[in-house]
Amino acid sequence: MTKTIFFIGNKRSGTSFLARLLNIHSKIFISHESDVVWILYQLHNDMPFATHPWDSPKGMHISMESCGHILKRHRTPAENFFAFQECLMKKGNPWLPAMHKQELLWIGDKKPFQLTDPVLIDFVLQLFPDAHFIHLVRHPFGVALSSEQFNDTRFGDFWKDLTLEEKVKRWAFHENQVLELKRSARASILDIKYEDLCWETEREMVKVFNFLNLDADRQTLRKAARKTCPMVRKQAWIPCDEETLSTMEYYGYKSHDEKGISVPAVDNIFQRLRRAFYAPRGL
């Protein structure tokens, strides 16, 4: 029986990278921000389709243009979910190639901060009580820096109008939503630190495969490691309120250093392709 897996937390936290690594496995498919949960929530509650209030319309529009015709109101939400995701898998999109996997055991979506919405969490757990969640968490200064870089491309659409201070505050908001879910003990959640994934790719991938009760075969692990080249960037201190500092401390993140904060990142083939696709404005 095919099971469901979702990413939860914040964007710009390495979720695209981890999704691509997981998609190396023959029994896993993770779509790239298909917005499938939000789409189905609206469909099966007879709501007009609209962008999630925390998000941009891009992901939902791309998914609906590609596979919206698959959705049927007479189907159950779960039936629509699997049909929609399998359609996306076979068609592919600018971020993921088309895939044909005959022995899928896990299907899911990476839409991390949208899935911190309590309404959508409840919807997922009603549909799939045994759903698994991967929580990939990254230093908030790294998230803020990454969003600045992303928004300097022609397709940048994430937290565009927020200051760096406002971005780290939003990071804390979504991370605290995850902590609330963990405290409720309603869902199976695996925490992975992005920094650990950068430096110890094979070790962290073993954790993920164990969480999914899948074999962590050496070929898949080595392929994942070869696609990873960790590096360190320096990020100046960003002012933080007490709630943000408390959340950072919970995850072991430093908030200040006279020499600046070292923010681990990863350079890999996926990042280089992304840079080629997202040409900076003016070029």
N, C-alpha and C positions, 0 to 999 in steps of 0.2 A: 504494500500500500504506500502510495506517495505521500510524503509528509511536507510540512511547510516550514520555511525559515525566513526570518525578516531581520533586517539591520535596524538598530535603534540607537539614538544618540544625537550626534551633530553631523552636518555636512562638513566637507573639507577636513575630514578626520581620517582619510585613507580608505574610505569605504569602497571607492571605485577600484582601487588597487587590490583590496582583499577580495572583492567580488570576482575580479579577473583571475586571481589565483585559485579561488574555489571552482571557477568554471573550467579549470584544467581537468578536474576530476570528472570521470565519465558518468557519475551518478548524481551530479549536482547541476542545477541551473539557477543562477541569480540574475534577474533582469536589472537593467540600469535605469533606476528611477522611473518605473512604469506608472507609478501612482495608482496601481491596481486596487489597493485597499480603499482609497478615497473614491475612485471611480465606482466601485461596487457599493460602497456605502450610500452614495447618491442614487445609483440605479435602483437599489432594493428598498430605498426609503422614499421613492417617487419624488426625488428632488431634481430640479433642473441642473445640468452639469455646469459647474463653475470651478474656478481655481480655489484650491485650499487657501484659507486666509493667511497662512504663514508662508505661502510659497509663490513661485512664479508659475505661469501657465505652460511653460515649455514642455516639461515631462509628460503631462497629461495630454496635451495636444498631439505630440508625436505618437504616443501610444494609441490614442483614439483614431488618428488618421490611418495607422497601420493595421490595427486589429479591432477597432470599435464594432465592425460588422459581426464579430464573433459573439458579442453579448446578446443574450436572449432573456427577456423578462420571465418567461415560464420556467427557466432553469433555476436551480437553487444558487445562492451566492457562491457556494463551494464549487459547483459545476462550472459556473462562469469563470471563477478564478483559474482553475486548471486549464480550461479551454483558451482563455485569454493569454496566459503565460506561455503555454505551448506554442501558440501562434506567434508571439513575440520571439520566442527562441528560434523558431524555424525561419523567420523573416530577417532577424537581426536589425541593427540600427547603426548610426554613425559611431557609437561607442562600443558596440559588441558585434562580432561577426555572427552570421547565421550558424546555428548549431543543430546537429541531428544526433540525439542521444536516445538509445533504445531502452536503457535500463535505469531510468531516472528514479531515484529514491527521495530526493529533496528538490522542491521548487520554491522559489521565493523572490523577494524584491528587496532592493536596497533603497530605502527612502527614510533615512535615519531620523531626522528631526520631525518629519511629518508624523511618524509613528510614535512620537512621544505624546501626541494628542490623546488624552484619556478616552475621548469618544471613539477614536479609531482603535485604540488598544482593546477596549471592551468589545468592539465589533469583531476584531480578529479572534479574540479568545472565545467568543460565542460560536464563531464558525469553526475554529480549529483549537479546541481546548488543549491539545498537545503541541501547539506551535512552539518552535524554538526561536530565540532571539539572540543575535550576536550584537553585543554592545562594544563598539570600537571607540575608545576614548583617546583624545589627543590633547596636549597642552593647549590651553585656550589662546595663548599668544601665537602659537603655530597656526591654529584655526583662523585667527584674525588676519595673520600675514598671508595665508593661503587665499583667503577670500579677497584680499586686496589685489593679489596677483591675478586671480581669476577674473575679477571685475575690470582688469585692464586689458581684457580681450574683447573682441566684438560680440561675443555671446555671454559676457559676464552679466549675471542676474541675481547674485546672492548677497543679501545684506548691503546693497549698493549705497543706500542713503544713511547708513549707520556709521558713527565714529568708531575708532578702535575700542574705546572704552565701552560703548554701547554693544559692540560685538562680543566682547568677553562676558558682558552681563547676560546677553542672550544665550551664550554657551552655557552659563551656569543654570539658566532657566531650564533648558532642555535636559541637562545632566541631572538636575534635581527631579525632573519628571521620571527619569529612568530609576533613580533611587527610590522614588515612591512605589514604582512597580515592583522593584526588588523586595521592598519591605512588605508588600502585600502577599508575596509568595504565591502569586497566581500563575506565574509563567517560568519556563526554563530559560535562564539568561546566562550567557557566557561573556565575561569581561575580558577584553583584549586591549592592551595598551598599544597604540600606534607605534610608539617609540620602540617597544619590544619587538613588534612585527618587523620594523626596519632592520634591527640589529641581529635578531635571532629568528629569522624567517622560518626555518625548518621546525624549530622547537615550538613556535606559536601555531604553526599549521597543524602540528600533531595534536595540540590542544583542541583545535577546532574540529578535526576529524574524529577525535575521541568523543567530543561533545555530540557529534552527529552519529556516533556508533558506526563509523566507516573505517576501513583499513587505510592507514597512512603509508601507502606503498612508497618505496624509495624513489622510483622514477618520478612520481608526481611531486614529491618533496624537493628533489633536486631541480626539477624544472621551475618550481616556484622560487627557489633560492637564486637560480641563474637570472631571474628577471628582477632581482633586487640589488640596488647599489646604494647603500645608506650614505648620507652626508649630514653635515651639521651647518645650520645657518644661525647667525646671531640676530636676535630680536630685542629691540629696546624695551624697557619696562613700560607696561600699560597700566594706567590707574585702575584699581579694582575696588568694588565695594566689599563690605564684610561678608555678604553671602557668597560672592564669587571666591573670595579668599578661602572661606571655609570649604567650599566644594573642591577647590584646587588642592587644599591640604588633605582632603579625604583621599584623593588619588595620588598623593605624594608629589605634586607639582610645586616647584618653587615659584614665588611671585616676584622676587626681586634679587638682583645681584649687581654689584657695582660695575661689573664688566659686561653686563647684559645677559640675557637668558639664552642659553644654547637650545635651539629648537631642532631636534632631529627631523629629517625628512628622507624621502627616498627618491632616487632617480632611477628610472627603469624604462624599458621599451614602451610601456604604456604612456608614461609621462612625455617621452619624446614624440610619440604619435599625437598626443593631445596638444603639445606645443605647435606641431605642424598644422593641426586642424584649427586650433584657436589662434590664428595670426593676430598679433597686436594691432590695435587701431592705427590707422594712418599708414600701414604698410601694404 
